[in-house]
Amino acid sequence: MLLPRQSTSSALDVNRHLAAQNISTSTSGGSLSRTAKRKMQQELAVDPTVYQYDEVFDRMKEAQIKAKTTKEQESQERKPKYIGALLTTAATRKLDYIRAEEKLIQREREMEGNEFADKEKFVTQAYKDQMAEVRRAEEEEKKREELERSKKGTTGMTHFYRELLQKSEVEHAATVAAMSSSSGVKGPTLPNEPVNLTISKPLKPAVKSDALLAHLAREEGKQIELNDDNQIVDKRELLSAGLNLSGVNTRRLGGLLSSRSKGGQSEPVETHRAAGTAASKKEIRERQARLLERQLAEEQERIAQIKEMREAEERERVVKKRNNEEEVQSARQRYLERKRRKVEAESTETSPTVADTG
């Protein structure tokens, strides 16, 4: 047999009465009962509805029942699900058939050529309307293809899971809204400020070079020797009395700094203190700027080399052409000299014959 549920005010009074009885019975227990009493008073000060279990449960059930009723009404008023898609598919197939038939007729007219060019053409208004409908369908199909191409990343199961999560969030928000609207007393709420939930890696300690360590040690009165590469000769001189915890190994970093200083590069060592979304945007922009500057310098150097090579080739070609012209001129002079000698020889041969005949 189920007992009728009490009202909200009577249930609140009963809960308060039970809480007071619990506090009064636990008062004889000493310091522990006083601690429990203080804890209960603190909880009631934060949220007076902390012991209203039945009322909160009833409000949750009411919101769920209301959401279920709304869903059932929507399912009853739902229109046919598949007939619209079937009709659209049938219309699309009909238009495709008309387009294919038009292409076939056009191909036949191209094969005929100018055989019937002198004949009259009769085009009905129904055919014109049909062709206009086909052109409009083609434009709609192009727009739909462009839209599908732009939404290519939202297909598949990703779209399904996104819709499922959004639906769950809407139902949860409706339940919470129903609870907050039906309840006269509001419990503790979260702050309105957004909470940063990004998990970032802890910052690594700054790496000290051997030169800096030697400078700090000399300030403490220790004698530290450095070699030509600004590296500490004997790092045991840095140790002091007591427990010496080893820090970050700077030998490799010091060698890298020394090699860069020898090569004339003044770029600092890049230290990535985070990864992914926790990376500093400023560091990313600086790194990209340095990369672009390096690429621009390499491109300018390459263009200068190509220009120099082309100038050298042009000079060499001009020199070769000049030599060829000189050779042609000398050959022409030798030819004219041979021709002149031949004419003189012929003239000397003809002159004695003329004298003999005289």
C-alpha positions, 0 to 999 in steps of 0.5 A: 500500500502506497502512502500519499506524498506530503506537500513541500512545506510539510516535508520541509518541516519534517526534515528540519525536525529530523535534523534538529532531533539528530543534532539534539541527540548527538549533543551528548556525544561531546566534541564530535556532536558539536562538530557535526552540529556546526557542519550541518549549520554550515551546510544549511547556511550555504543551501537550505535545500540540502536535506530536501531529497524528495522535493528535488527528486520530484522536480527532476521527475516532473521535468523528465515527464514534461520532456517526454510528453513534448516528444510524444506530441511531436511524434504524433504530429510528425509528417511522413518521413520518406515520401518527400524524399521519394518525390524529390528523387523521382523529379530529379531522375525525370530531369536527368532523363530530359537532359540526357535526351537533349544531349542525344538530340544535340549530338544528332544535330551536330552529325547532320551538320547543315543538311537541314539548315534551310528548313524552318524550326518550330519550338513550342512554348512547352518545350521552352518551359521544359528547357528553362526548368532543366537549366534551373535544376542544373543551377540548383545542382551546382549550388548543392554540390558546392555546399556539399563540398564545403561541408565535406568535413561534417559527413559520416559518424561525426555529424551523427555524434554531434547531433546526439550530443546536442540533443542530450545537452538540450534535454539536460538544459530543459531539465535544469531550467524546469528545476530552477523555475519550480524551486523557490530557493536557489542552491549554490551557483557557479561563478559566471567567469569562464574557467580555464580548463587547459592542461599545460606542462610545467615550466622548465627551470631556466638553463644557466650557461657555464659562463653564468655559473662561473660568474656566480661562483666567482662572486661567492669567492671561488676560483673557476677556470674557463677554457677557450669555449667558455666552458668550465674546466672542472665543475667539481669546483662549483660544489660546496659543503653539504648535499649538492643536487645536480641541476639541468645538464648544460654541457650540451647547451654550452657546446651549442652556444659556443658553436653558434658564437664561432659561426657568427650566429647571434640567434638565441637557443629556442626553448619550447616551454609548452606544446599544443594549445598551451604554446605561446602565440608570441613564440610561434609568431617570432619563430615564423618571422625568423623562418620567413626572414631566413627564406627571404634571404636565401631567395635573394641570394639565389636571385643574385647568383642567377643574375651573376651567372646570366651576366657572365654568360652574356659577356662570354657570348659577346666575346665569342661573337666578336671573335667570329666577326673578326674571323669573317672579316679576315677571311673576306680580306684574304678572298679579295686579295686572292681575287685581285691577284688572279685578275692581275695575272690574267691581265699580264697574260693577255697583254703579250698576246695583243703585242704579238698580233700587232 
